Amino acid sequence: MVNPERFLADLHKLRSFGASGVGNGVVRPAYSEADLAARDWLSEQMAAAGLEVQMDATGNLFGVTEKPSLLLGSHSDSQPEGGWLDGALGVIAALEVARASREADGPPVSVVSFQDEEGRFGVTTGSAVWTGHLEQTVADALTDHTGVSLASARAGLADRVTGPVDARRFTGFIEMHIEQGPTLDTSGGKIGVVTDIVGIRDMRVTFDGQQNHAGTTPMHLRRDAFQALAAFSTGLSDRLRNIVTPQTVWTIGHVSLHPNASSIVPGRVVFSMQWRDAQTDRLARMETVIRTLADEIAEAHGLTVRFGPVLGLDPVEMDATLRARLEDAAEREAPGAWRAMPSGALHDATNVASLMPVAMVFVPSIGGISHAFEEDTTEQDLVCGLRVLARAAAQR
Amino acid sequence: MVNPERFLADLHKLRSFGASGVGNGVVRPAYSEADLAARDWLSEQMAAAGLEVQMDATGNLFGVTEKPSLLLGSHSDSQPEGGWLDGALGVIAALEVARASREADGPPVSVVSFQDEEGRFGVTTGSAVWTGHLEQTVADALTDHTGVSLASARAGLADRVTGPVDARRFTGFIEMHIEQGPTLDTSGGKIGVVTDIVGIRDMRVTFDGQQNHAGTTPMHLRRDAFQALAAFSTGLSDRLRNIVTPQTVWTIGHVSLHPNASSIVPGRVVFSMQWRDAQTDRLARMETVIRTLADEIAEAHGLTVRFGPVLGLDPVEMDATLRARLEDAAEREAPGAWRAMPSGALHDATNVASLMPVAMVFVPSIGGISHAFEEDTTEQDLVCGLRVLARAAAQR
């Protein structure tokens, strides 16, 4: 029913929008020229598959059937330096399943590519707005790390926007994705059927000290924002030790020093503080530790600290019925080579779960590597995932 | 003899090139459009003062007399976010003294504005090349934090370049400068006559780890470049404690994380490591501590570390004769309100000291603030410094 060659060809075609030139790497951040070109190409494929193309004001792109249908998809924006499968796999697999189902007179299947899943402006921004977790007006005020607002970025969508897309036309949502972790790859598993998605918190923190000359300012008079951040970062690992599990993670992935010159004591640092766990209450306890320590460090170093809004999503369970359909399909396509597992990564499915039943299916990531140009999955595993998705979607 | 109004007017005119719009702040990094425009204007003033305008291939700008002469000056490039007096004061004071001396048939005085003192590409790059401390071909390969090479930056000088400027035509060099520290301001001093300039070392360090997904990579498997930097920075303060003096300083002022996104474990960090002290052997002992600790941290975190070339300058003493002329002038212009003092900041005079006798004179910095838009000095103190410089230059 599904056509593996057509599916792989489309996957490579999507990769060509923003291809980094390094392996299969992709640079296609939300609202970039490459992202918009990719969405234009996806629109053409949706239309050719007999779907009605709709784009909402945030840039979420849908290809919908006339009748109520299951929704399949993911996102087609990438990390600043991303792989070719993160998000893209789920979108192209959805396209192929929808197309094949229509060709075979199967059940109607609609397709979505959400916008800004990778968080240029927030966290899963497009699906958060579509599902009502984030007001468009609030989202519009979010800025990326260079100071560009979402409002001005989405102005570039121009006349692609057709209007709101009613979620009630969809009976459920299944997102296929690469695992982005080492579990399937190291265990020889082919398919992961997701049980739940861990929650995430993301907060921008600013330390304000005193910018000054790096030669004439004695060490004991300095209010060095970077030294405060270093002390915060090393101290945090100690403080969190007693409340986390081996699955809990926290990351300082973005750091912006000001003015960022070797001969100047840094007067300000803005950095990202992100943490993830499967328990909502643990996420809250971690936030308390983070805020308390940052306050203490600021006090000790003679600085002030400011906390941005806490963005993020609570942990969510997958829908039992859709999950059973995926498990059944997995057992048929990869007997004995699939497992039930949690998702350590955040996905658009988290947002969509508040509107309809959702489920997710994973294929292996080679070496567990993702959010990097090296990200990859064997063609055999990609096609196996496609067949599982198609089989689950075909069940009535 | 010197004209304070003309001097202050010229100082404000120079400020207008790259004026930041924040207080008296200036954004005029070496080879920028603003820097080149400022050098064009300075050339006109030099010519109008009867000096022959010469620019060497690095962009150092001279206004020279026919006969051998004393050389006065400093630099007219600024920090990425600089004040209006750092460097500019010494250049405009030199211009006024040279102009006034010529008007009064005094001794010949030449003027210089060195290029890239602020280290867009290295450390006092322009004077380092002029004095033979740095080969032009080596300098050309230096890159700024955005990857632009000095070779391509100086191509923008175009036909301004007249050729090499022979240092043997100058009998000595006096650099007037703001203190950039709190000593004069807090003690009520008007003039500082510099005894020696502390040495500086500046090295770019890179930690290479493994970029990965911030949700699916367990903490114990991470090779996070930022965590390594934080551990290095906090550890360094402990390690240096036993070998430094209260005047010793060290700074991590520039940090560049890669890829610098909140949802990605940083795979690489490049940062600046700078340290300063009046003793050459202490600078060397600090370098050993820095390299050893970085190696240990890299080993402990599963990363590799790379060290760039160690740039910098050794500590230098000021010339006794020129210093005595400045002390005599200071006692006449600011009786009882001047002091002999070391310079904690690096200056072009450090490089020039290998070619001819050099000396330096300081005026107060309000609040000790420099390398910031807030940098300032009272007009009274500026003019007092000008008179001291003029008086010292007039002595035969």
Boltz contact constraints between the chains, C-beta under 6 A:
constraints:
  - contact:
      token1: [A, 80]
      token2: [B, 259]
      max_distance: 6.0
  - contact:
      token1: [A, 80]
      token2: [B, 261]
      max_distance: 6.0
  - contact:
      token1: [A, 81]
      token2: [B, 259]
      max_distance: 6.0
  - contact:
      token1: [A, 119]
      token2: [B, 263]
      max_distance: 6.0
  - contact:
      token1: [A, 180]
      token2: [B, 213]
      max_distance: 6.0
  - contact:
      token1: [A, 180]
      token2: [B, 216]
      max_distance: 6.0
  - contact:
      token1: [A, 181]
      token2: [B, 216]
      max_distance: 6.0
  - contact:
      token1: [A, 202]
      token2: [B, 262]
      max_distance: 6.0
  - contact:
      token1: [A, 211]
      token2: [B, 372]
      max_distance: 6.0
  - contact:
      token1: [A, 213]
      token2: [B, 180]
      max_distance: 6.0
  - contact:
      token1: [A, 213]
      token2: [B, 370]
      max_distance: 6.0
  - contact:
      token1: [A, 213]
      token2: [B, 371]
      max_distance: 6.0
  - contact:
      token1: [A, 214]
      token2: [B, 251]
      max_distance: 6.0
  - contact:
      token1: [A, 214]
      token2: [B, 253]
      max_distance: 6.0
  - contact:
      token1: [A, 214]
      token2: [B, 274]
      max_distance: 6.0
  - contact:
      token1: [A, 215]
      token2: [B, 276]
      max_distance: 6.0
  - contact:
      token1: [A, 215]
      token2: [B, 344]
      max_distance: 6.0
  - contact:
      token1: [A, 215]
      token2: [B, 345]
      max_distance: 6.0
  - contact:
      token1: [A, 215]
      token2: [B, 346]
      max_distance: 6.0
  - contact:
      token1: [A, 216]
      token2: [B, 180]
      max_distance: 6.0
  - contact:
      token1: [A, 216]
      token2: [B, 181]
      max_distance: 6.0
  - contact:
      token1: [A, 216]
      token2: [B, 344]
      max_distance: 6.0
  - contact:
      token1: [A, 216]
      token2: [B, 345]
      max_distance: 6.0
  - contact:
      token1: [A, 219]
      token2: [B, 249]
      max_distance: 6.0
  - contact:
      token1: [A, 226]
      token2: [B, 252]
      max_distance: 6.0
  - contact:
      token1: [A, 230]
      token2: [B, 230]
      max_distance: 6.0
  - contact:
      token1: [A, 230]
      token2: [B, 233]
      max_distance: 6.0
  - contact:
      token1: [A, 230]
      token2: [B, 234]
      max_distance: 6.0
  - contact:
      token1: [A, 231]
      token2: [B, 234]
      max_distance: 6.0
  - contact:
      token1: [A, 233]
      token2: [B, 230]
      max_distance: 6.0
  - contact:
      token1: [A, 234]
      token2: [B, 230]
      max_distance: 6.0
  - contact:
      token1: [A, 234]
      token2: [B, 231]
      max_distance: 6.0
  - contact:
      token1: [A, 234]
      token2: [B, 234]
      max_distance: 6.0
  - contact:
      token1: [A, 249]
      token2: [B, 219]
      max_distance: 6.0
  - contact:
      token1: [A, 251]
      token2: [B, 214]
      max_distance: 6.0
  - contact:
      token1: [A, 251]
      token2: [B, 265]
      max_distance: 6.0
  - contact:
      token1: [A, 252]
      token2: [B, 226]
      max_distance: 6.0
  - contact:
      token1: [A, 253]
      token2: [B, 214]
      max_distance: 6.0
  - contact:
      token1: [A, 253]
      token2: [B, 261]
      max_distance: 6.0
  - contact:
      token1: [A, 253]
      token2: [B, 262]
      max_distance: 6.0
  - contact:
      token1: [A, 253]
      token2: [B, 264]
      max_distance: 6.0
  - contact:
      token1: [A, 253]
      token2: [B, 266]
      max_distance: 6.0
  - contact:
      token1: [A, 254]
      token2: [B, 260]
      max_distance: 6.0
  - contact:
      token1: [A, 254]
      token2: [B, 261]
      max_distance: 6.0
  - contact:
      token1: [A, 254]
      token2: [B, 262]
      max_distance: 6.0
  - contact:
      token1: [A, 255]
      token2: [B, 255]
      max_distance: 6.0
  - contact:
      token1: [A, 255]
      token2: [B, 257]
      max_distance: 6.0
  - contact:
      token1: [A, 257]
      token2: [B, 255]
      max_distance: 6.0
  - contact:
      token1: [A, 259]
      token2: [B, 80]
      max_distance: 6.0
  - contact:
      token1: [A, 259]
      token2: [B, 81]
      max_distance: 6.0
  - contact:
      token1: [A, 260]
      token2: [B, 254]
      max_distance: 6.0
  - contact:
      token1: [A, 261]
      token2: [B, 80]
      max_distance: 6.0
  - contact:
      token1: [A, 261]
      token2: [B, 253]
      max_distance: 6.0
  - contact:
      token1: [A, 261]
      token2: [B, 254]
      max_distance: 6.0
  - contact:
      token1: [A, 262]
      token2: [B, 202]
      max_distance: 6.0
  - contact:
      token1: [A, 262]
      token2: [B, 253]
      max_distance: 6.0
  - contact:
      token1: [A, 262]
      token2: [B, 254]
      max_distance: 6.0
  - contact:
      token1: [A, 262]
      token2: [B, 272]
      max_distance: 6.0
  - contact:
      token1: [A, 262]
      token2: [B, 274]
      max_distance: 6.0
  - contact:
      token1: [A, 263]
      token2: [B, 119]
      max_distance: 6.0
  - contact:
      token1: [A, 264]
      token2: [B, 253]
      max_distance: 6.0
  - contact:
      token1: [A, 264]
      token2: [B, 371]
      max_distance: 6.0
  - contact:
      token1: [A, 265]
      token2: [B, 251]
      max_distance: 6.0
  - contact:
      token1: [A, 266]
      token2: [B, 253]
      max_distance: 6.0
  - contact:
      token1: [A, 272]
      token2: [B, 262]
      max_distance: 6.0
  - contact:
      token1: [A, 274]
      token2: [B, 262]
      max_distance: 6.0
  - contact:
      token1: [A, 276]
      token2: [B, 215]
      max_distance: 6.0
  - contact:
      token1: [A, 344]
      token2: [B, 215]
      max_distance: 6.0
  - contact:
      token1: [A, 344]
      token2: [B, 216]
      max_distance: 6.0
  - contact:
      token1: [A, 345]
      token2: [B, 215]
      max_distance: 6.0
  - contact:
      token1: [A, 345]
      token2: [B, 216]
      max_distance: 6.0
  - contact:
      token1: [A, 370]
      token2: [B, 213]
      max_distance: 6.0
  - contact:
      token1: [A, 371]
      token2: [B, 213]
      max_distance: 6.0
  - contact:
      token1: [A, 371]
      token2: [B, 264]
      max_distance: 6.0
  - contact:
      token1: [A, 372]
      token2: [B, 211]
      max_distance: 6.0
